[in-house]
Amino acid sequence: MSSNRRSHLRSKKRKASVFGSSASRALWATPEFWRLVSGCLLFAFALTHFLNHALGIVSLEWMLKVQSWRTFIWRSPPGTVLLASAFLVHIFLALWKAATRRTWRMPPTEVVQILFGLLIPILGAGHVVNTRFMNSLYGFDDNYAVVLNAMRMSSAVGLKQSLFLIIVWVHGVIGINHWIRSKLWYPQWSHIFWIVAVMVPTLALSGWVEGSRQVTYGAAEQQLMAPAVAVAKENVYFMTHVAIWLTFAAFVIMVIVARMIEWFRAGPVITFSPGLKVHAAQGANLLEISRHGGISIAAVCGGRGRCTTCRCLITSGIETLPPPGAVEVAALSRIGSPPGVRLACQITPVAPLTVRPLVPTGRRNRPSSERDSLQWGVEQRITVMFVDIRGFTALAERLYPFDSVFLLNRFFELMSAEVVRHQGAVDKYLGDGFMALFGRHAGAGNSSRNAILAARAMIKALDNANGNITEAIGEPLRMGIGIHTGRAVLGRIGDQASGAITALGDCVNVAARLESLNKEFDSDLIVSDAALSASGLSTAGWEPHDMELRGRDGTIAIHVARG
């Protein structure tokens, strides 16, 4: 074994991210983290509550049985503390974020989420007072029979509670969608998410309507409170509503005053390539500045730092920005971002900057077709395959040119047929090799599995063809295949008329490096651990190694196949 190969085969721990690991561990200390955690707890409470409503379709008895278990959990001391803490933390962080906004230009979904979030305490106060407060303060049994009877006796109460349910659910669904739609698995499962998002409130509303039909009028189903308790209830109800309205009015006044102060404070001038200048408000982040100036910058997660679609290249003035925080570090580390790239939602300019958005999209230039979107570039998870004929340069020197062309065309014909048969596509031909992509289109199945199965079929097809090839040129052909799965940018490179779609990014570079390693291992196929793990195929017979790849920090786990 050569010293070069031994140096490649050194097993060592992967190096730490260029941003460091301590910042990633500090994610829990960020407001966005606690806003997400508190929001998920509140969403879990609402989900269990609405599913309990839905049992009214079955029977009132089932509603009451499940309610006893649900209230046992959420009204226990730990459940009470957890739920109350989540509500206070979530509403405080939401109000703080709204108060610190420097522009109200935002996508419609964010507008709806903010408005519905402000309506939740106002519409929900009466329900909470009439149920949980009365139960805790006066022992009032707020079971479904009592509540549904009250809703049935007053259509206004029923309509208000139905509206409250829809507002709570829509607010929560928008927030959850902002969180999960940047995940790799979301495109494949998004239809399930939206089916559940529609079905839960539909079943909940149907459940309470059907349950109310099973409740009869009279004192048998409805507890009658003593006059003193009723008066106390009205006082608590009135005081709670006054407190909520005063708090809401104070918040509105605070926001107006803060905005008026900001109007008199000039911010830096931000230049967006190619030369569009925007006068920023003092304290606004780059995403808010771009929206205020009508600049199209994507923000899949809603500007919460959970994705990287708002990333921008800072071409001048980056030295005036503070180092990235924990949220930004975690996001940029996931994509191996190069120096100079920052998240627009996480940086607040204090001096002039020149920036270039890397994932532009929006109302002004929103893609209307796949061709348009690929012109801008689309980031997605794909599997990349590189294939190369071993020693073809030396072979071509002793063949006639037309023999070389015929041989190459025959090889490409056989290999590309297997690629297409396994739901892949040849991206480009590279002399005596080619690059293929798997998983470019939705519904193409497991791209890693398809690529590995295609590679096996290609090796078998070449073995079958080598009988005739050996007779023609005196020796068989050998090839090397490298496969890697990861995030890549799909885009149309070139002019509008003839630009070809290709993939760019670290995923492509790794696949190319793996293909070249076949020479050192004297192998036919090398697959990254990421691709093999995602494929679900057996690793029996594969040789595992930890490798250092040229031009890349750290090591990568690979699996080598021979024969």
N, C-alpha and C positions, 0 to 999 in steps of 0.2 A: 504494500500500500504506500503511495507517495506521501511525502510530508505535507503537500498541499491538501491532499484528501484527509489526512489525519487532523490537520488544523480545522478543516470543515466539520469533522465529526466530533469535535470537542463538545461535551455536554455541559452546559452552564445555565444558570438561571437567567430568565429574561430580564433585561435591564429595565430600570424604572422609567416611567414616562418622562418626557422632556420637561413636563410641568411639575413633576414630583407627585408622590402619593399622599403626602400629608394634607394637601389642599382637598383632595377627593374625600378624605376621611372627614373633613370639616363641612361636608354638605349638610349634615344634620343641623348645623347651626344657622342655616340660611332661612330667611322668611319664606321663600318659595317652598322649601321642604316642609315646613310646618303648615303652610297653607294647603299643600297637597295632602298631608297626613290628616289634618283636621277635616278637610273636605271629603276624604274617603270614608272617615268614620261617620260623618253626617249622611253621606250617601248610603252607607250600609244601613243606618237607622231608617232612612226613608224607604229603602228597598224592602226591608223586612216588614215595615208598616204597610206598604202598598200591597205586598203579596198576601198579607193577612186580610186586607180588604177583599182581595180577589177570591178568597175562600167563601165569600157570600154567595158565589155562583153555586157552590155545593150545598151549603146550609148554614144557618145562623149558629147552629151548635158547633160546627167546625170553626167558625170565626171566633167563638168564645173560648174554645179549647186552646187554639194556637195563641190567642191574645194573652192567656194566662202565662204561657211559656215566654212569650215575648216581653211582657211587662216584668216577669221575674228576672230577666236578664238586664233590661235597660233601666229598671227602677231599683235594682239592687244598689247598695252604696257604691261599689266600684263602677257599675254601669252609669249611675247618676253623675259621679265625678267626671268620668270619661266623656260623657255626652255633653255636659255643661261646659267642660273645659274646651272641647272641640268647637262648640258653638261660639264661645267668647273669643277664642284664638282666631277662628276663621273669619268672623265678622270684623274683628279689629284689623287683621291683616288686609282684608278686602277693602275696608274703608280707607286704610292708610295708603294702599296702592292707588285707589281712585283719587285721593286727595293730592297725591304727588304726581299725577299725570300732567304732562305739559301740552298735550294735544288730545282732542276728542275725536280726531279722525282715526277710525279703526274699522275692521270688518264688521258687518252686521251682526254676526254671531256674538262678538264681544259686547256690542251694544245691548243685545237682548240679555246676555248673561248678567251684565251690570244692573240693568233696570229690574230684572226679575230678582236679583239678589237683594236689592233695596226694598222690593215689595214683600219679600218673605217675612221679615220681622213684623211688618205692619199688618199683613193678612193673617199671620199665624199667631199673633199675640192672644187673640180671643180664644182660639182653640186650646192653646196651652194653658191659659188661666182656667178655662171651664173644665179641663180634664186633669192635667197633672197637678196644678196648684191646689185645686179643690180636693183632690185625692190626698195630697200630702198634708194640707192644712186642716181639713175637716173630715177626712175619711170618706169622702163622697165616692161611691162606686161608679166609675165612668166606663162601665163595660159597653160593648157594642149595642146591646139592647136599648140602653138609655140614650146613647149618642145618636143612634139611627132613628130612634123615636123622635128626638128633638129635630133632627134634620128633615124627617118626614112631615112633621107638623109645621115647619116653616120652610117654604120653598127658597126664600132668600138665604137662609142658613145653608141649605143644600147646594145652591149655586155658588155661594162664597167658598165653601169647602172644596167643591169640585175645581174651581178656579185656582185655589191655593195648591191643590194637589198637582195640577198641571204645571204651575209656575215653579214649584219645588223640583219637579222631575226634569223639566226642560233646563233649568239652571244647572242641576247636577250632571245631566247628560252632556251638556256643552263642556263643562269642566273636565269630565272623564275623557271625552273625545279629544280635547286639547292635550291631555296627558298621553293617551295610548296611540294616537294616530302617527306619532313619529317612531313607533316601534316597528321592528322588521316584520313581525308577523301580522301587522294590522291589515295590509291590503288583502291578505288571504281570508281573514275572518271578519272583515268590516261588515259584510252583509248580515252576519249573525248578530253583531252588535246592534245594528239598526233595527233588526226584527225585534230584538228584546226591548230596545228603546221605545218602540211603538206599542208592543203588546202589553208591557207592564202597566202603564197608566190606563190603557183600554180595559184590561181585566179588572184593575182596581176600581175604576168607576162603575163598571158593570156589576162588580161584586157588592159594592155598598148599595146600589140601587136595588139589586135583587134581595139583599139582606134586609133592607128596609121594608120590603113587601111582607116579610115574615114576621115583622113586629106589629103587634096590634096596639091600638090606643088603650090608655088606662094606666092606673097606678101600679098594676102588677109588674109591668116591665120598666117603669120609670120611678126612680127614687124621688120622693118629695122631700126637699130640705126644709128644716125648721125655719121660721121667719128670721131668727137672728142670723142663721147661717146664710140665708138668702141675701140679707142686707150686707153682711160681711163680704159675700161673693161679689155683689155689685160694686162695693167700695174698692176691692182689690182689682176688679176688672177695669174700673174707671181710672184708678191710679196708674195701672200698668200702661194703659193706652196713652195717658197724658205723658208718662215718662218716655215712651217710645217716640211719640210725635215731637216732644221737646228735643230729644237726642237727634232725631232726623233733621229738625230745623237747624240745630246747632251745627251739625255736619255740613249742611248746605251753605250756611253762612260762612263757615270756616273755609270751605272750598272756594267760594266766591272771593273772599278777602285774599286768600293765598294767590288766586289767579290774578287779581287786580295788582297785587304787589309784583308778581312776575312780569306783568305787562310793561312795567317801568324799568325792568332790568334787561339790558341787552345781552344776548349770548353770542357765542362765536359764530363765524361764518363757515359752513361746511360745504365743500365742493364735491359734488358727485360726478364721477366720470360719465360722459365726456364734457365737463365744464359747467354743469348746472349748479348754481350756488343757492344755498338756503340759509337764511338768517335764523339761527337756532334760538329757542327760548332757554334762559338760564336754568340749568338743572335737568333738562330733558335728555333722555338717552337717544342714541343714534337712530333707533327704530322709530321713536316718536317724531324725531326731526324729519326723517324721510317721509313719514305719513303726512306731516304738516306741509311739506313741500311738494306732495303728490308724487314722490319717487316710489317706484315699485320694488319693494323688498319682501321676499317671502317670509312668513312666520307661522309655520305649521302648528307649533305648540302655543300660539297666541302670545309670544314674547315672554315666555317663562324660563327660557334657558334650557329646555328639555330636549330640543332638537338643534340642528346646526344650519337650518335653511336661511337664517338671516345673516349668515357669515359674510363679512366684507374684508377686502384687502385694503389695509391702510397704507397708501402710497407715500404720504407725507404727514408729519405731525404725530407719529405714533409714540414718540418719546414723551409727549405731554400727557399720555394716558397712564393711569395707574396699572399695576400688574393685574392679570385676570384673577377674579375671585374663584371660590370653590365651584360654584355652578358652571362658570364658563370653562374652567380647567377640565372638569369632568366631560363636558360636551366636546371640546376641542381635542381632548386626548383620544376619544373614541374613534375619531376619523384621522388621527395622525396629522393634525393641521400644521402646515409650515409656518415659519415666523412671518409676522405681519398680518395674519388673519385673525380677526376678532369677531365676536358676536355683537350685532347691532343692538340687541335688546339688553346687553349687559354693560355697555360702556357709555359714560356720560362725558362728552367733550367739554373741556374748559378752555380750549384754544382752537384755532382754525385747524381743520383736517381736510385731507383729500382722500376720498374713499371710492372703492369700486365694488358694488354689490356683485357677489359671485353666483347667486341663485335668484335672478330677477323674475318677478311675476307680479301680477296685480291687475287692477281694472284697466289700466292704460294699455298693457301689453300682455293681457292674459292669453295663454295659448288657446286657440280654438280647435286644434286638431293635434294628432300625435306628431305630425311633421313640425308644427309650430313649437310644441313643447320640447322636442328634441333639438330644435335650433338653439334653445336656451340651455339645455342640459337637464337631465333628470337623474337624480341619485337613487339607486336601488340596489338590492342585493342580487348578485348574479354569480354564476360559475363560469370561469374563464379556462379555456383549454388551449395550450400551445403544442403544435406538432412540428417535428423537423426530421428530415431524412438524414441518417448518419452517413458522413463521408461522401455526400453527393458532389461536392466541389471537385474532389480528386477523380471521382467516377466520370464526371462530365468532361474532364480534360481528355479522356481517351475514347469518348463516344462522338459520333457525328452529331452536329447540332440538332438535326431533325429527330434523331434517336433520343436525345435528351428531352426535347419537347414532348415527344410521344410518351416517354416514360413518366415524366412529371404529370402529364394530363391523365394518364391511366391511374397513377397513384392518387391524384386529387379526386378523380371520379369515384374510386372505391371508398376513400376515406370520407368525403363529403356526403356520400350516400348514407353511411352509418351515422354521421352527425345529424342529418335531417331525420333519419328514421327514429332517432332518440330525442326528437323535439328540440334540437339545437340548430344553430345557423352559423355558417362560415362568415366570419367578420371580414377577414382580408387574407390574401395570399402573400406570403413573404418569401419570395425566391423558391427555395425547395421545402418550404413549410407553410403553415397557415395558423391563423388564430380563429377560434370558434367560441361562441357565446351560448350559454344555456340559461333559461329562465328570464329572457328578456321580455317575453309577453306573459300577461296574467293567465293563469289556468294551464301553464305548461308543466305542472307537476313539480316533483322534487328535482331541482336543477342539478344538485350534486350527484344524486343517484343516476340521473339520466346521463350525465357526463362520464361517470365512471363506467357505466354499462356500455356506453358508446365506445370508450377507449378499449375495453375488452373485445368488443365486436370488431374494432378496427385492427387490433393485433391479430385476431383470428383471420380476418379477411386478407391481410397482408401475407400471412403464412400460406394461405391457400393459393394466392397469386404468385408466390415466390417460385413455384415450380416452373412456370413459363418464363418468369423474369430471369431466373438463373440460366435457362437455356439460351436466352437472347443476349445477355450481357456477361455471362460467366460467373456471376455471384448474386446472392440474394440481397434484397433491400432490407435495411433495418431502420427503425425510427425510434424517436424518443418523444414521450408525451408528458406534459406537466399540467396539473389541474389544481386550481385553488378557488375557494368560495369566499366572497366578501362584498363589501360595499364598493361600488364603482359609479362613475358618472357616465351615463349614456348621452351622447350628443351627436349632432350632425356637423361634421367638420368639413369646411370648404364653403363654396358659394351656394346660394339657394338652389340653383338649377342642378348642380352635379355633386353637391356635398354628400359624403357617405356617412352612415351611422356607424359609430365605433364606441368603444369603452375606454375610459381613462381612469387612472388612479393607481393606488398601491396594489389593489387586487390583481390588476393586469401585470404589473411589474413582478409580483411574486410568482405568478403562473409561468412567466417567461424564464425566471431564474430556476424554477423547479425543472422545467424542460431541459435546460442546459446541464443540470446535475446528472442527468442520465449517462452522460459521457464518463463521469467519475465513478458512478456505481455500476457501469456496464449493464444498465437496466433498460427496460422498455417503458415503464410507467412510474411516475412519482406523483403522489397525491398529498396535499397538505392535510394535517389533522382536522382542520376546520371543515374541509370538504368531505372527508371520509366520515367524520362524526355526524354531519348533517345528512349524509346519504342513508344511514341506517344499515349499511352493508357490513358483513362480517369482516373483521381484520385478520382472520386466520390466513397465514401464509405471507403476510405483509411484514416487512422489516421496519421497525420504528427507529427513527433517529431524530436528534435535535441538531438543527443546522444553523449556521450563520450564513446569511445571504449577502452578497456584495451590495453595498449601498444602502443597507438596512440595519438599524440598531437591533441588538438582542438576537435571540434564536427563535426558530420556528420549528414546531414538531411536524415531521413528515413521515410518510409510509412509502416504502419502495417495493415495487413488484417486478419480478423477473420471470421471463419465459411466458 
